């Protein structure tokens, strides 16, 4: 029973680590290519 709880906790920790890495990756990409990710910028200039 204790081993199953430890495995479940490890699985949740691994999933949290993957999501944290993906979040930081997307934030880094957004910082580097900040103009290409602006969705409404072109529409505002057209008006």
N, CA, C and O of each residue as an XYZ file, in Angstrom:
188
protein
N       0.828     -1.205      0.000
C       0.000      0.000      0.000
C       0.862      1.255      0.000
O       0.597      2.196     -0.748
N       1.888      1.267      0.836
C       2.777      2.432      0.903
C       3.544      2.603     -0.407
O       3.782      3.725     -0.855
N       3.925      1.486     -1.013
C       4.654      1.548     -2.283
C       3.767      2.125     -3.394
O       4.241      2.871     -4.251
N       2.487      1.775     -3.370
C       1.557      2.295     -4.377
C       1.367      3.806     -4.204
O       1.297      4.540     -5.189
N       1.284      4.263     -2.963
C       1.147      5.700     -2.700
C       2.395      6.442     -3.162
O       2.297      7.524     -3.740
N       3.568      5.864     -2.908
C       4.812      6.499     -3.344
C       4.898      6.557     -4.858
O       5.360      7.555     -5.409
N       4.461      5.506     -5.543
C       4.471      5.520     -7.012
C       3.495      6.552     -7.557
O       3.803      7.245     -8.527
N       2.314      6.664     -6.941
C       1.331      7.636     -7.372
C       1.853      9.052     -7.170
O       1.682      9.911     -8.035
N       2.488      9.294     -6.028
C       3.074     10.601     -5.759
C       4.194     10.914     -6.756
O       4.309     12.048     -7.221
N       5.002      9.934     -7.080
C       6.062     10.112     -8.074
C       5.508     10.410     -9.452
O       6.070     11.215    -10.194
N       4.401      9.760     -9.796
C       3.768     10.009    -11.084
C       3.226     11.434    -11.156
O       3.399     12.115    -12.167
N       2.567     11.887    -10.081
C       2.078     13.260    -10.050
C       3.225     14.262    -10.110
O       3.107     15.300    -10.761
N       4.326     13.961     -9.441
C       5.480     14.852     -9.477
C       6.064     14.927    -10.891
O       6.461     16.001    -11.344
N       6.116     13.801    -11.577
C       6.632     13.766    -12.946
C       5.731     14.565    -13.888
O       6.222     15.310    -14.737
N       4.422     14.411    -13.739
C       3.480     15.164    -14.579
C       3.607     16.663    -14.311
O       3.583     17.469    -15.241
N       3.743     17.036    -13.025
C       3.902     18.450    -12.686
C       5.202     19.010    -13.264
O       5.247     20.155    -13.716
N       6.252     18.200    -13.247
C       7.539     18.619    -13.806
C       7.428     18.840    -15.312
O       7.970     19.815    -15.831
N       6.741     17.959    -16.012
C       6.572     18.082    -17.456
C       5.752     19.330    -17.795
O       6.103     20.081    -18.705
N       4.649     19.546    -17.051
C       3.841     20.729    -17.314
C       4.599     22.010    -16.996
O       4.457     23.001    -17.713
N       5.395     22.011    -15.945
C       6.197     23.182    -15.609
C       7.236     23.480    -16.677
O       7.481     24.639    -17.012
N       7.849     22.421    -17.212
C       8.836     22.605    -18.271
C       8.182     23.136    -19.546
O       8.736     24.010    -20.212
N       7.014     22.614    -19.883
C       6.305     23.103    -21.067
C       5.884     24.558    -20.893
O       5.972     25.350    -21.831
N       5.428     24.907    -19.700
C       5.011     26.287    -19.439
C       6.192     27.245    -19.580
O       6.066     28.307    -20.189
N       7.335     26.870    -19.018
C       8.499     27.743    -19.126
C       9.014     27.803    -20.566
O       9.512     28.841    -21.001
N       8.896     26.703    -21.301
C       9.297     26.700    -22.705
C       8.432     27.655    -23.522
O       8.954     28.420    -24.332
N       7.114     27.619    -23.318
C       6.232     28.510    -24.056
C       6.446     29.961    -23.653
O       6.358     30.852    -24.499
N       6.727     30.218    -22.375
C       7.017     31.589    -21.953
C       8.312     32.086    -22.584
O       8.412     33.256    -22.954
N       9.312     31.198    -22.711
C      10.588     31.575    -23.322
C      10.403     31.860    -24.808
O      10.975     32.814    -25.336
N       9.602     31.033    -25.484
C       9.330     31.269    -26.903
C       8.550     32.562    -27.099
O       8.791     33.293    -28.060
N       7.628     32.845    -26.202
C       6.844     34.076    -26.287
C       7.729     35.298    -26.075
O       7.502     36.349    -26.676
N       8.723     35.159    -25.231
C       9.639     36.273    -24.957
C      10.549     36.532    -26.164
O      10.843     37.683    -26.487
N      10.991     35.460    -26.826
C      11.917     35.607    -27.937
C      11.233     36.088    -29.213
O      11.762     36.947    -29.918
N      10.070     35.541    -29.508
C       9.368     35.911    -30.738
C       8.101     36.643    -30.376
O       7.006     36.206    -30.729
N       8.232     37.720    -29.694
C       7.107     38.390    -29.098
C       6.217     39.061    -30.122
O       5.017     39.191    -29.881
N       6.746     39.491    -31.250
C       5.911     40.151    -32.251
C       5.035     39.157    -33.012
O       3.896     39.479    -33.348
N       5.543     37.963    -33.288
C       4.775     37.008    -34.081
C       3.631     36.392    -33.290
O       2.718     35.819    -33.886
N       3.653     36.493    -31.975
C       2.591     35.905    -31.169
C       1.522     36.912    -30.782
O       0.564     36.556    -30.095
N       1.662     38.149    -31.203
C       0.641     39.151    -30.910
C      -0.502     38.967    -31.902
O      -0.342     39.221    -33.095
N      -1.636     38.532    -31.413
C      -2.742     38.181    -32.306
C      -3.452     39.420    -32.824
O      -3.793     39.483    -34.005
N      -3.682     40.411    -31.960
C      -4.523     41.543    -32.324
C      -3.727     42.754    -32.815
O      -4.312     43.790    -33.131
N      -2.423     42.634    -32.879
C      -1.606     43.807    -33.196
C      -1.870     44.309    -34.618
O      -2.013     45.514    -34.825
N      -1.936     43.403    -35.602
C      -2.155     43.805    -36.975
C      -3.547     44.416    -37.184
O      -3.704     45.362    -37.956
N      -4.537     43.880    -36.504
C      -5.898     44.394    -36.640
C      -6.000     45.811    -36.094
O      -6.722     46.639    -36.649
N      -5.285     46.096    -35.012
C      -5.333     47.439    -34.434
C      -4.654     48.461    -35.351
O      -5.095     49.608    -35.434
N      -3.583     48.051    -36.038
C      -2.904     48.966    -36.942
C      -3.726     49.226    -38.203
O      -3.607     50.285    -38.820
N      -4.551     48.267    -38.579
C      -5.355     48.412    -39.796
C      -6.495     49.397    -39.592
O      -6.972     49.983    -40.564
N      -6.941     49.596    -38.368
C      -8.087     50.486    -38.136
C      -7.737     51.939    -38.230
O      -8.605     52.795    -38.057
